Amino acid sequence: MTDMPLRRGLIAGLAAAAVTPALPAFAQRGALLPDFADLAERVLPAVVNINVSGTARRTPQDRPRGSGGPQIRGAGSGFIIEASGFVVTNSHVVGTASRVVVGLQDGTELVARLVAMDELSDLALLKVESRRPLPVVPWGASSAMRVGNWVVAAGNPFALGGSITVGIISARGRDIGAGPFDDFLQTDAPINPGNSGGPLFNMAGEVIGINTAIYSPSGASAGIGFAVPSDAARPVVEQLVRGGRVERGWLGVAVQDASEAGRGSRGAIVMGVERNSPAARAGLRQGDVVTLLNGEPLETSRALVRGVALLPPGQTVRLTLTREGRPQEIAVQIGRRPPNNG
């Protein structure tokens, strides 16, 4: 994006010694742009292609007599997290496919078994069997990423095979309306169809995000891609590895941003409390404004929902709130989120 102004500045500097071009900090220090070759060589063996096929599900009412559903084919990306053959991808990549084949960088193809999916986080866990230990990539901390940090997106765009693109973290905490736990990293590293489920790496070669969505009127990258942060994805994947299902914390309240309700600049205002819910048993009331969860500030109602969902059912937490203008603290034992509470 900045190469043209930089070139103009250098040309002006050569034409007139009195002109001092305004160069970026890295150029002023004499540093070069990062070289991603070593990183790519290290991580790409653990990045895989996901090819799916099968028959789309239909209800008996929709299915014509004597015929099945329409055939489906698709391709996405994924990455290996354990040498024994656990592979992470997006649930929307796998969908209702009856056959999933994982392609390695060396051309090896392995039939995969779907271990489990979690549609609320759009994550799926696959298992492949290999006679040799498979290459893996480690998780990193998405919370350590700052806007402007370099990132590398890897995957299988347009089903052409493994490749990488580079860019920066453009924004954090994006809500794109995909689900109740939206907290996406936004990047300008080109993400195209087929990249879904692929890893987003930091400069240490650690997975700090899972490429999930693009914002594009044409279907191709427009410089706005979104990744599930590793801090949200990793606990989900670990639960899928251990037991094949995800248990999320639940309060049983309907909430709204306090700023939208004219009740302050931050926090979540309780709009309703479900009967016999953890919130009801703890004494939360309609109109309470929750500002802290275990001492951590809550900027929005979505932050409360996400924060509670990440907690294990049965854990007791402290909610700091304002009730009728007075600060108050309430202990709540987190419940188990009902499966249909999406």
N, C-alpha and C positions, 0 to 999 in steps of 0.2 A: 504493500500500500504506500510506503514512504520512499520507494526507490526513485521515483521521478523527481520529487523536490530535492532529494539528495544529489542526484546527477546534475540538476540545474545549478545547485550551489557549488559543486566542484568545478563546473565549467566557468562559472563567474569568477571563482577564485583563481583559475589559471589565466583569465583574461585581464584581471586587474589585481595587482598585489595588494592594493589598499582594501579590497573587499574581503571580509572574514566570514566565510559561510557558517551558518548555525548548524552544526552537526550533532547527531544524537550522542549521548554520553559514551556509548561503546566505541563510536568512531573517534571521539575526542581522545580516548585513552589508547587508541591504536589497536583496539581489539577487533577480532573478526567475528562474523556471525557464527553461531554454533554449527558444528559439524555433527550431523545425526547418523553418520555411517556406522560407527561402532555400536551405537544404541540399537539401530535397526538390525544389525547382524546378530546382536545378542538376543533380542526379543522375538523376532519374526518366527523362529522355529516353533514357538509355543502358541502362535496365532494360527487359527484354523479356519477353513471354509466349512460352512454348514449347508448341505444340500438336502432338501426335504421333498418328499413326494407322498401321494396317497389320495384318498377320497374324502372330500369335504363331508362333514356330517349334515344329515338332513333329518327332520322329524318325519314320522310315518305319514303325516298328512301331506308333507311336501314331496315325498318320494313317489315318483310314478311307478306303477306296478311293473315288476320285472326289471327295474333298473336301479343302479346305485347313484350316489351323488356325483357331482362333477369332479374331474381329476384336478388335483392341485400340484403345482411344482413351484419351488422357490429356492432362493439362496440367501445366505446371510454369513455372519462371521461369529467367531467365538475365541476363547482362549483357555489353555490348560492350566489348572491350578494345583493339580497333584500328579506326580509321576505315575500313579496307579491308573490314571485315565479319567479323572473328573474334568469336565469341560463346562464352562459357563457361557451362556448366550442369552438373548432376549426370548421371552415366552412368545412374543408375536412372530418370531422367526420360525419356531417349531410349530405353533398353532395346533391343528388337529392332524398333523402328518402321521401316517402309519409307518413311514420309513425315513430314517435320518442317517445320513452318511457324513462323517467328519473327514475332511481332507487335510493332510499335513503338508508342510512346505516342501517336503521331499517327494511329493506325489503319492504317498501312501494314503489309501482310503480305508477307513474303519467304520463298520456299521455301529451306530450308537444306540444305546437304550436310554429312554427318557426316565430319569430318576424321579423328578418332581418339577412342578412349575409353581410360580407365585405371580398371578396375574396383576395383583395390586402394585407390585414393584416392577412388573414386566421382566422377570428373570426366570430362567430355566436352567436346570442342572442335568447334564448328560453324562453317560458313562460309556467309555470305550475300552476294549480289551486289546492289549498289545503285548507282544513277547519281550519287549524291551522297555525299560523306563522311559517315559516320555518327557520332553523338555517342558519346563514350567516357567511361569512368571509370577513374581510376588505381588501381594497387595501393598499399596501405599496409603498415605493419609490424605484424603481429599480436603480435610480441614486445614492442612498446611498450605494449600494452594492459594495464591493471591491473583487478583486480576492483573494481567500482564505477564504472568509466568508462561514460559514456553511449554507446549504439550505436543505429543505425537499421537495421531490417530492411526490405528492399524486395522486392516480387515481385508475384505474381498469385494471392492466396489465393482458394480456392474458385472459380477461373476467373472472378472478377468484374472483373478488370482491374488495372492497376498501382496499387499503394497502398503505404503505409509504416506501420510500427509502431515504437514506441520503447521502450527499456528500458536495462538496464545489463549489463555483463559480470558474470555471477553466479559463475563459476568458470573455471579454466583447466585444461588437461591432463586432460580427462575421457576415460575409457576406457569405451565403451558396448558393447563386444563386437562392433563392426561389422567389424573387420579388424585385421591385425597392426600397423597404423600409427596406431591411434586416439590422437588428441591434441586432442580437440575443445575449442572454446570453448563454454561454456554461457552462455546469455542468457535473461533473462526477457522480452525483446521478443517479443510474440506471433508465433509461426510456425505457420501452419496449412497443411493440404493445399493444394498449388498453389504454396507458397513455395519448395519444393525447387529448388535451383540458383540462387536469387536471392542478391544480395549483402548482406553485413552491413557497414555503413559506420561509420567513426569520425566525430567531429564535424568533421573536415576534408573529409569527402566522399570518403575513400579506402576501398577495399575491404580490410577486414581479416579477412573470413571469407566462406564460402559456406554459406548455410543448407542443411542436409542432413537433419536428423532432429528429431523431437519425441518426448518421452516423454509418452504420454497414453493412458489407458484408453478414452477416447471417440473418439480420432482427431482431436480439435481441440486447440488450444493449452491447456496446463495450466500455462503459465509456465515450462516447462523445454524449451528448444530448444537445438540443437547445430549448430555451424558448423565447417567445416574451416578451420583457420587459414590466412591468406594466406601465411605463411612456408612452409607445407607445400605449398599449392596452386600458388603462382606458379612454382616450379621445374618442377613437373609440366606445367603449361600451356605454359611456354616450350619444353620438350622436344617437346610435341605439335605446337606451331607449327613448330618447326624440322624435325622428322623424322617425326612421326606415331607415335612410340613412346617409351616411358619406360625408361631404363636405371637400375637401382638397384644400389647397392653391396651386397656380401654377404660375410659372414665364414665361414659354414658351421659354426655352433655352435648347440647347444640351450642356452638359458639360463633361469634362474629368478631371481626377486628374492632377493638375499642375505638379506634380513630374514626371508623365509618359510622359508629353509633353516637359520635360526639361525646365520648366518655374518656378522653385523654388521647395522648399521642401514640401509646403503645399498649400492648396487652390484649387479652381475649375476654370479651364480655360474655357471660353465660346467658344464653337466650332461653334455655330450657334444660330440665334435668329429668332423665328417664327414671321411672319408678323402679325401686329395688336395684338400682345400679350402684357401682362403687361411689359415684359422686353423691347420690342420694343418701347412702349410708354414712358418708363422711360429713354431711350437712351443708353441701354446696347449695346455693340458692340462685334463682333467676335474678340477674342484675349484678351479681358479683363480677368484679373485674380481676382476672388472674394475671399477675405481672411477673411472677417468678416460678420456675419449676426446679426444685432442689437448689435454689439460690441462683439459677441461671436466668437472665432476663429473657422475657418473651416479647418479641416485637409484634407478632401477629397471632391470630387465632390458629392459623395453619402450623405455626411453630409449636403450639401446645399439642395439637393433634399428632404431629410427627414425633415430638419428644416423648409423649406417652406411649405411642405405638412401638417405639424402640425398646421400651422397658419390658422385662419379663413379668407375666401375670403373677400376682402374689407379692410383688415388691411394694413396700410402703414408701411414698414420696411426700415431700413437703410442697404445698402450694401456698404461695404468698399472694394475697388478694386484697382488694379494697372493697369494703361493704359499707354502703351508706356514708362514704367519705372517710371511713376509718380503716387503717391497715389491720390485717388479720392473717394468721397462719393456720392452715388446716393440714392434718395428716390424712392421706388417702391410700388405702390398699388397692393397688391396680388390679383390675379384673381382666378376663380373657376376651378379646375382641370377637364378637359373634361372626361366624363365617360369611353371613350375608350382609354385614355392615360395611359395604365398600364405599 
